[in-house]
Amino acid sequence: MAEYIFAERNGIYIIDLQKTLRLLETAVDFVEEIASDGGGVLFVGTKRQSQEAVRGEAVRCGMYHVNHRWLGGMLTNFQTVRRSVSRLDQLDADETNGIFDQMPKKEVIRLRRDKGKLDNNLSGVREMKKLPDVVIVTDTRKEHTAIAEANKLGIPIIAIVDTNCDPDPIDLPVPGNDDAIRSIRLICTVLAEAVVRGRGEALEGAEVATESGQAEGAVAEVDAILKVEKHEEESVAILEQAKLSAEPEAIGDGEQQPRQPRAPRQRRRGRAPRRPSQ
C-alpha cells in the first residue's frame, strides 16, 4: 500500500485521495461497461459498518449482495448454493399455500428456523442465476474467502483497500478507509450509480434496436403490399388486352348479314271455273 499513501503523521497513514479518485473513476468505467453488456455485479460487505450500505445500494441498482455471512463455496460451489435457494423458494411456497398449517407445531418451528437462516444468508443472491461478472468488496481482510473464490474463478474484483490491506489480489483497488461508514457508503453509491447508467444505456440500445426492427418490418410489409398491388395491376392489364384482342372475332361472328330481298311470292292459281252442265 506504500504507493497509495500520501504521508504519515503521528503513526497514522494518510491515503492519497488523488490516486483514490483516479482509481475509482477506472472502477466506475469498468462497472458501467459490465452493466451495459448485461453482466451481473455482486456487492459483498458482511462487516457491521457496511451491511446497510451494501444492501441498500445493491437493491437500488437491481444487483446482488451478501451482507450477512459469506458461505464457503458461494462461488466455487455455485450449484449447491442454487439448490439451497430452491429449498428457500419451496419453503416460502409451502408457507404461502397453507401447508405449514397442516403440520405439527414442532415441525413448523423447525422449518421456519431453517427458512430464516437461508433467507439471511441467501436473500441477496436469490435471483442470481449465474456467476457474477464482477465482485465489489468493502473489506479485503474480512472477506478474504470471497476474494480467494473470485480469484480462483477469474472473476474481477473491485475492493476498498485500507492502509493495512494487501492490494495484490485485487484487480481494481480503490484506496480508502474500510472502517468508516461514510467512506463505504460513498464508494458503494458511486459504483451503484455506474450500474444504473450502464443498465440505462443497455435499455436504450434495446429500445432503439426494437424500434429499428419495427421500422424494418413496416418497410417490408409496405413493399409486400406494393408488390401485390403491382401484380394485380399487371393481371388486370393482361385480362383487358386479352378481351380487346378477342372482340373483333366476336363481333364478326355476331354480325347479322343484310337481308336479301325475297322473290315475290307467286300467287297460287285457283281452280278453273266449272263448266255449266248441259
Secondary structure per residue as TSV (DSSP state, phi and psi in degrees):
chain	resnum	aa	ss	phi	psi
A	1	M	-	360.0	1.7
A	2	A	G	-60.0	-35.3
A	3	E	G	-69.9	-18.0
A	4	Y	G	-101.6	1.7
A	5	I	E	-97.1	129.1
A	6	F	E	-82.6	-46.6
A	7	A	E	-162.8	173.9
A	8	E	E	-129.4	128.8
A	9	R	E	-135.8	122.0
A	10	N	T	54.3	39.9
A	11	G	T	78.6	7.7
A	12	I	E	-111.9	128.6
A	13	Y	E	-88.4	135.2
A	14	I	E	-108.4	126.2
A	15	I	E	-79.3	143.0
A	16	D	-	-77.2	106.2
A	17	L	H	-70.3	-23.8
A	18	Q	H	-64.4	-41.2
A	19	K	H	-69.8	-34.9
A	20	T	H	-61.6	-44.8
A	21	L	H	-63.3	-44.4
A	22	R	H	-64.1	-43.7
A	23	L	H	-70.6	-33.3
A	24	L	H	-67.1	-39.2
A	25	E	H	-62.8	-38.8
A	26	T	H	-62.7	-43.1
A	27	A	H	-64.8	-38.4
A	28	V	H	-63.3	-45.0
A	29	D	H	-61.6	-39.6
A	30	F	H	-66.3	-45.4
A	31	V	H	-64.6	-39.9
A	32	E	H	-63.8	-39.3
A	33	E	H	-66.2	-41.8
A	34	I	H	-61.1	-45.4
A	35	A	H	-66.6	-37.8
A	36	S	H	-66.7	-26.0
A	37	D	T	-86.6	3.7
A	38	G	T	84.2	16.8
A	39	G	-	-78.9	165.6
A	40	G	-	-102.3	147.6
A	41	V	E	-124.0	131.4
A	42	L	E	-114.3	118.6
A	43	F	E	-91.1	130.6
A	44	V	E	-126.9	122.0
A	45	G	-	-164.8	96.3
A	46	T	-	-97.1	-4.9
A	47	K	S	-72.0	148.9
A	48	R	H	-58.3	-38.3
A	49	Q	H	-66.4	-23.1
A	50	S	H	-110.1	-6.3
A	51	Q	H	-59.2	-49.1
A	52	E	H	-69.1	-42.2
A	53	A	H	-64.6	-42.0
A	54	V	H	-63.8	-46.9
A	55	R	H	-65.3	-46.6
A	56	G	H	-63.2	-46.1
A	57	E	H	-71.0	-36.4
A	58	A	H	-65.0	-41.8
A	59	V	H	-66.9	-38.8
A	60	R	H	-63.4	-38.4
A	61	C	H	-94.5	2.8
A	62	G	T	75.7	29.3
A	63	M	-	-114.5	-172.4
A	64	Y	E	-101.7	158.2
A	65	H	E	-153.7	154.8
A	66	V	E	-130.6	112.5
A	67	N	-	-130.0	6.4
A	68	H	S	-110.7	-55.4
A	69	R	-	-159.1	134.7
A	70	W	-	-86.5	115.3
A	71	L	-	-80.0	131.2
A	72	G	T	-59.2	130.3
A	73	G	T	86.6	13.2
A	74	M	T	-63.0	-27.2
A	75	L	T	-105.2	-46.8
A	76	T	T	-73.5	-23.5
A	77	N	T	-121.1	55.2
A	78	F	H	-66.0	-33.0
A	79	Q	H	-64.2	-37.8
A	80	T	H	-65.1	-39.4
A	81	V	H	-62.8	-39.9
A	82	R	H	-64.3	-35.6
A	83	R	H	-66.2	-37.8
A	84	S	H	-64.5	-38.0
A	85	V	H	-64.8	-39.1
A	86	S	H	-63.6	-38.3
A	87	R	H	-62.7	-41.3
A	88	L	H	-63.4	-42.1
A	89	D	H	-62.6	-39.3
A	90	Q	H	-66.0	-41.5
A	91	L	H	-64.4	-39.8
A	92	D	H	-62.7	-42.3
A	93	A	H	-65.5	-40.6
A	94	D	H	-64.2	-39.9
A	95	E	H	-69.1	-38.0
A	96	T	H	-69.2	-38.3
A	97	N	T	-81.4	-0.5
A	98	G	T	83.7	13.5
A	99	I	-	-69.3	-31.6
A	100	F	G	-62.1	-29.6
A	101	D	G	-68.8	-20.2
A	102	Q	G	-93.9	0.4
A	103	M	S	-100.9	160.7
A	104	P	-	-63.8	154.0
A	105	K	H	-62.4	-39.6
A	106	K	H	-64.3	-40.5
A	107	E	H	-65.0	-39.8
A	108	V	H	-65.3	-41.3
A	109	I	H	-62.3	-41.9
A	110	R	H	-65.1	-44.1
A	111	L	H	-65.4	-38.6
A	112	R	H	-69.9	-32.8
A	113	R	H	-66.2	-43.3
A	114	D	H	-63.0	-40.5
A	115	K	H	-63.2	-40.2
A	116	G	H	-63.7	-40.9
A	117	K	H	-64.9	-45.9
A	118	L	H	-63.2	-38.4
A	119	D	H	-67.3	-39.8
A	120	N	H	-64.1	-39.1
A	121	N	H	-87.4	-28.8
A	122	L	H	-120.8	2.2
A	123	S	G	-62.7	-33.4
A	124	G	G	-76.9	-18.9
A	125	V	G	-114.8	19.6
A	126	R	T	-64.7	-35.1
A	127	E	T	-96.4	5.6
A	128	M	-	-83.4	98.8
A	129	K	-	-82.6	-16.3
A	130	K	S	-143.9	172.0
A	131	L	-	-64.2	145.0
A	132	P	-	-71.3	160.9
A	133	D	S	-90.6	-17.5
A	134	V	E	-155.1	145.6
A	135	V	E	-117.5	129.5
A	136	I	E	-108.5	121.0
A	137	V	E	-117.0	138.1
A	138	T	S	-97.3	-16.4
A	139	D	-	-148.2	109.7
A	140	T	T	-72.3	-28.0
A	141	R	T	-74.9	-41.7
A	142	K	T	-77.5	-33.0
A	143	E	T	-99.9	36.6
A	144	H	H	-63.7	-31.9
A	145	T	H	-66.6	-43.3
A	146	A	H	-63.0	-40.2
A	147	I	H	-65.9	-40.7
A	148	A	H	-64.2	-41.6
A	149	E	H	-66.8	-41.6
A	150	A	H	-65.0	-40.5
A	151	N	H	-64.5	-37.5
A	152	K	H	-65.2	-35.6
A	153	L	H	-91.6	-3.3
A	154	G	T	75.4	26.6
A	155	I	-	-87.9	128.1
A	156	P	-	-60.8	145.8
A	157	I	E	-123.9	131.0
A	158	I	E	-113.2	126.6
A	159	A	E	-143.8	148.7
A	160	I	E	-80.5	120.5
A	161	V	E	-112.7	123.2
A	162	D	-	-90.2	178.2
A	163	T	T	-67.7	-18.1
A	164	N	T	-101.7	18.0
A	165	C	S	-111.9	160.9
A	166	D	-	-101.1	115.5
A	167	P	-	-82.6	-4.1
A	168	D	T	-61.8	-43.3
A	169	P	T	-73.8	-3.2
A	170	I	-	-98.0	132.0
A	171	D	S	-74.1	-44.3
A	172	L	E	-129.2	84.4
A	173	P	E	-75.5	146.2
A	174	V	E	-124.7	102.2
A	175	P	E	-60.6	131.4
A	176	G	-	-177.8	175.1
A	177	N	-	-87.8	112.2
A	178	D	S	-88.2	7.2
A	179	D	S	-106.7	-13.8
A	180	A	-	-92.0	129.3
A	181	I	H	-63.0	-41.4
A	182	R	H	-65.2	-39.1
A	183	S	H	-64.9	-45.4
A	184	I	H	-63.6	-44.8
A	185	R	H	-64.5	-39.7
A	186	L	H	-62.5	-48.3
A	187	I	H	-67.1	-41.6
A	188	C	H	-63.8	-38.2
A	189	T	H	-65.2	-43.6
A	190	V	H	-63.4	-42.5
A	191	L	H	-69.3	-36.0
A	192	A	H	-65.4	-38.1
A	193	E	H	-63.0	-36.3
A	194	A	H	-63.5	-38.9
A	195	V	H	-63.6	-43.8
A	196	V	H	-62.5	-43.6
A	197	R	H	-64.2	-43.7
A	198	G	H	-62.0	-43.0
A	199	R	H	-68.5	-33.4
A	200	G	H	-64.7	-41.2
A	201	E	H	-63.6	-39.1
A	202	A	H	-63.8	-41.3
A	203	L	H	-66.6	-40.2
A	204	E	H	-63.0	-41.5
A	205	G	H	-62.5	-39.6
A	206	A	H	-66.3	-39.5
A	207	E	H	-64.8	-41.7
A	208	V	H	-63.1	-42.5
A	209	A	H	-63.5	-39.5
A	210	T	H	-64.6	-44.6
A	211	E	H	-63.7	-41.7
A	212	S	H	-65.1	-37.3
A	213	G	H	-65.4	-40.0
A	214	Q	H	-65.4	-40.0
A	215	A	H	-64.2	-42.6
A	216	E	H	-62.9	-39.9
A	217	G	H	-64.2	-39.1
A	218	A	H	-65.7	-41.6
A	219	V	H	-62.6	-43.1
A	220	A	H	-62.7	-38.7
A	221	E	H	-65.8	-41.7
A	222	V	H	-63.4	-42.0
A	223	D	H	-60.2	-41.6
A	224	A	H	-64.0	-41.5
A	225	I	H	-64.0	-42.4
A	226	L	H	-63.0	-39.3
A	227	K	H	-62.9	-42.0
A	228	V	H	-63.9	-44.2
A	229	E	H	-63.8	-40.9
A	230	K	H	-63.0	-40.2
A	231	H	H	-64.1	-40.8
A	232	E	H	-64.4	-42.1
A	233	E	H	-61.9	-42.7
A	234	E	H	-63.0	-39.2
A	235	S	H	-64.0	-42.9
A	236	V	H	-64.3	-40.3
A	237	A	H	-63.8	-40.4
A	238	I	H	-64.1	-42.4
A	239	L	H	-64.2	-42.8
A	240	E	H	-63.6	-40.8
A	241	Q	H	-63.3	-39.0
A	242	A	H	-65.1	-37.9
A	243	K	H	-65.8	-43.5
A	244	L	H	-63.9	-38.7
A	245	S	H	-69.1	-24.6
A	246	A	H	-90.3	-13.6
A	247	E	H	-64.4	-45.4
A	248	P	H	-57.3	-44.2
A	249	E	H	-61.2	-42.7
A	250	A	H	-64.8	-40.3
A	251	I	H	-68.6	-40.9
A	252	G	H	-62.6	-38.0
A	253	D	H	-70.2	-30.6
A	254	G	H	-94.3	-6.0
A	255	E	-	-70.0	144.6
A	256	Q	-	-93.1	130.0
A	257	Q	-	-69.1	144.0
A	258	P	-	-63.4	141.9
A	259	R	-	-69.9	131.5
A	260	Q	-	-78.4	137.6
A	261	P	-	-64.1	129.3
A	262	R	-	-77.4	142.0
A	263	A	-	-63.3	140.3
A	264	P	-	-59.9	137.4
A	265	R	-	-76.3	127.0
A	266	Q	-	-73.3	140.8
A	267	R	-	-75.2	137.8
A	268	R	-	-72.7	125.7
A	269	R	-	-68.8	139.3
A	270	G	-	-85.7	170.6
A	271	R	-	-71.3	148.4
A	272	A	-	-64.8	143.5
A	273	P	-	-63.6	146.0
A	274	R	-	-75.4	139.0
A	275	R	-	-73.6	143.4
A	276	P	-	-70.7	140.7
A	277	S	-	-75.3	142.2
A	278	Q	-	-94.0	360.0
